Amino acid sequence: MKTYIFLTGGIEGINGVVIYLDNKIKYLLKKGYRVFIICPNTGTIYVKSLEQYAHHKPFMKYYPSSYKKGVLRCYLNELQQLCRDIDENETIIETHNYNLSCWGEALAQTMNCRHIHLLVTENPKIWTDEFYRFMKFKLERYELFGMNEKTIPMLMKGWENLDISDKYFLKTPCDNTVQEGGSEFLRKSNPEVDYRICSVGRFDKPYVLPMIDQLETFCKEKNCRVQLFLIGGVYHENNLQKIQNRLRDNKHIEYVYTGFQYPVSLSLLHTMDAAIGCAGSVLTTYRAGVPTIPLDVSDFLPVGIYGVTTNSTHYKESGKKEDTLSELLTKILIEKKVVTRNLSPDYGDLTSEFDIHFAKLAASNQSKQYYNVSAVVNKGGSYKRRIKIMHVIGPRNYYFLDNMKNKVKSKILAKKDE
C-alpha cells in the first residue's frame, strides 16, 4: 500500500508545520496515499482534519541513540507494526527536526523505504561531528531539504560552504489560514488609539519581545498610542506571562491576545493599519491586504515592507538599506505610502507546489542506503548525561521524572515573571 509517514514534533496548537501538514495530506490523499502522523508531543488539536492520522509516541522525544539496542529494537518494531502492509517502493518517511531525522533514518532502514529530511527550523545549527556526517550523507543523496533556500547552507555553516540553491529547498505552504467571517475580538477594537497593528503566529517565538521594544520606540518617537493585536497563541504559558509583564501599564501600547485562532478572521485583519510578522505568517496578513513588515528570524530586525521593498519572509537581503521598524511604520502609518486594502486571499491550487516535492524526490539517489544513527545526536554533554540516567532507571521512569521536572520549572518561571 502506498504510504506516507510524517515524523513531526506535534500537531497541537496552530503553527506553520500544522498548516503545511494539512495542505500536503490533502494532496497525498488525492494521490492515493495512506497517511500517518507520528509525533512525540500532544495537546489540543485545532486543525481537526489531522486528528484521524495522528499517533502519539513520546519515546521519540529523545534520539534513537538514547536507548539501549534492545529497547530501540522494540520501539522500531512498534512503529513498523503501526505502519504495516506497506509497499516498500512506494513508502516515504518525511521528518522535520533533528532527533526525528534520526528516527526517520532508523525506521526507513527497518521498513526498507525512503526517508527525506525536511528541516523546518528557522535557525538551524549542527553541534556535533556525528550529526554533521549524517547530514552530509543525506545531502549527498539529495534527501536533505530546508523550508527556505538559505536553511541548509545555514545548517552546514561552519562545517562546509554551500551556495544558496533551490535544490536544497522545498516550499512548505502554510499561509492559507484566513477565511471570511467575523470575530469576537472585533468588539475589542479601540477607536481611541492612533493605530491598530497585528502580529499573527506563535508567540513562543523569540521575535515577540524585540518586536514590542521596537514598536514602543516608534510610539515614543511619534508620541502616539497603538493597539497591538496578538492573533495566535503560545505553547508555554510562561512565554505569555513575559509578554503580559512587558506590556502591563504600558502608556503607548495596549494589547489584545486572542489565543490560537483557526481560521483567522478576515474581517479582523481588515481593521488593521499594519502587521508585523516573522517567517510564514508574513504571507497571512500580506495576502489579506494588510501592509506587512517581516522581521528577520535571526536578529528580529525588520527586513522591509513585504511586496514593496522586499520579497523575503525570513531573512534580510545583503546589500539592501536596512530601515528601522520605526522608519518603516512611519512610511505605512504616517506617510501612507502603503495602506490596507480589503483583499480576500486567493490561495489557488497547491498541487504544483507538492508536485515539485515528488519531482525532487525522484531526482534523488534511488538506492536504498541508510546511515547508522546508533551514535548520532545533535546535543552536547548535559543531554548525554541525562541519557546515562535513562539507561540506569529505564525510559518510563525517566519520562515521568522529566515531565515532573518540566512542570516544576514552568511554575518557578511563572512566579519569577509575576
C-alpha angles and dihedrals in degrees: 000000000000105000135182117193122193118198104193138153096255145306099229120120122003124297139136095271092053092052091044090053091050091051096046095045091056087054093046093051090055087053091055099254126149108224135213128182111196118184141163097220129068138187143118111341114213098177094067094187088073097056096084092059098044126110122178116219110168094184089073089070086085129054117266086242087065092074134071113252095256093049092047091050090054092050093049090048089052091054092045091052090050091055098036128148094046130157100236093210094051101041122102130186116204119192130190112194143032104272093037090054086065092048089049093053093047092046093046089054091049092049096035093233140119126285127194124183114216105186112211096178113122096209105031122188137173113221104176139047093233093054091048091054090050093049090046089054092052092044093053090051091049090241096120121086139164132212089240133037089247098047100089096039087052091048092053095042111127091024101057138341117251126184116237104261139160090228087082093043133091120178115235104200107209110143099090095101101111124099137172114266145086131279136216087231093065089083090057091064108118114217091194096069121089097232141008117218128177139196119198122202147052111330097204084082115108094236094077103079094041088050091053091048091053092044091052090052089056092049092051093047093050096033092232141134124235133194109215117203112201101199105191140039148255133246093207118049093210088067090056089049090054090054092046092049092049093052099037111125090354110168094205107035129047116181144205118205114198104181119223112339126193116202104019113229114249090201090057092050091051090062090062125100093200143351134218117201146163127223119326096000089070089077092050093067097030093058090051088059098256115138102248133199115199119210120217109255091222105050102008093233119135120276095197138268106317114241091010110056100003142024094196121107098182115028141031114253117240117244095024125117110259112223121194120244088250091055093049093047089050090056091050105036104029107023091037093217088148123024136184114272119196097240127167107218115244104205095176125193116325094198094104091053092055092041085064089056090059093041090056091046089052089052093052126091106294097198115105103240125147138198119237102242095178091112100029121120132147097208136083140240102304092055092049090050090054090052090056088056090051090053090054101045099028131248098275094052090045092051089052095050092043092053091048091050092051092050092051091046091052091051092050092049090048091054091048091053094050 
